[in-house]
Amino acid sequence: MIEIRALASNPDRSRHPDGHLAEIRLIADVCHNLPWADQPQPAGEYDGLVYTWQTANDFQRSWLRKHLARAGIDTTFLEQAPRLPQPATAPDTRPTWKQWQLPRNPTFLAVDSRTLADLVRRAWAVDHHDPTHVPVRTDFIEWFLDHLHPNGRHILRPSRHDETLFQPNGPNDLRQYRAIVTMNDGALIVHHPRLHATDVAGLPTNLHLLRRLQLAAVPPRRQETDAGLWARQHRATHPNCRDCRYRLGNR
């Protein structure tokens, strides 16, 4: 954090060829998984520090080497760690016999991109926010909505009691939903928007019962691509994207 603040206040300190904003973004990215990375991981979870190392670019690894060396940490175990499998993939939309589970409440809806954007903006307008993060979060939401597939058909359902609740319910009738979203490159991602329950309840039931039962039998997986992971990949592969009004460290 001190290094990021120093770069923000004194851009001439930057050693990155693309300037201080690029350096800030890379440092912020590589630090994202460092807190608690030294803690034992639950069975089936990736080692946070190894994942960070293996997804870092050359500049980020050099930065990590420097700071880990200062802390007296040998990076040999990172250099020699076996390659981790891909950390995230598109969410499933059809059940398989191997992963079959009894369908639960088949409350699923399909919405187009304009409808999803309206739902998200209406909820965001009345949500309670930390004033420190409002501008950045607002920019990211608009960035995300700009990158929805223009002809996308996105699937919504209420979050289940056994799924991670990223924010508590409320105020009023704001609830977390699970969405399977189609982005402008055709990629499927999972998203967890907070929406007005009354707005969602007013939408027509437009999926056939068999399709809703199929979707209800698909168990969510731990390593699904979400909006943040897709954004990171998109920025790396489409640096000149016309819709990219949002940049980490440069609004």
Salt bridges, closest charged atoms under 4 A:
GLU3 OE1 - HIS67 NE2 3.08
ASP29 OD2 - ARG25 NH1 3.97
ASP29 OD2 - ARG232 NE 3.98
GLU45 OE2 - ARG222 NH1 3.22
GLU79 OE2 - ARG65 NE 3.15
ASP92 OD2 - ARG221 NE 3.06
ASP127 OD1 - ARG194 NH2 2.72
ASP130 OD2 - HIS133 NE2 3.69
ASP139 OD2 - ARG251 NH1 2.85
GLU142 OE1 - ARG121 NH2 2.87
GLU142 OE1 - ARG245 NH2 4.00
ASP146 OD2 - ARG245 NH2 2.90
ASP162 OD2 - ARG104 NH1 3.34
GLU163 OE2 - ARG157 NH2 2.56
ASP173 OD1 - HIS196 ND1 2.75
ASP199 OD2 - ARG122 NE 2.80
GLU224 OE2 - ARG178 NH2 2.96
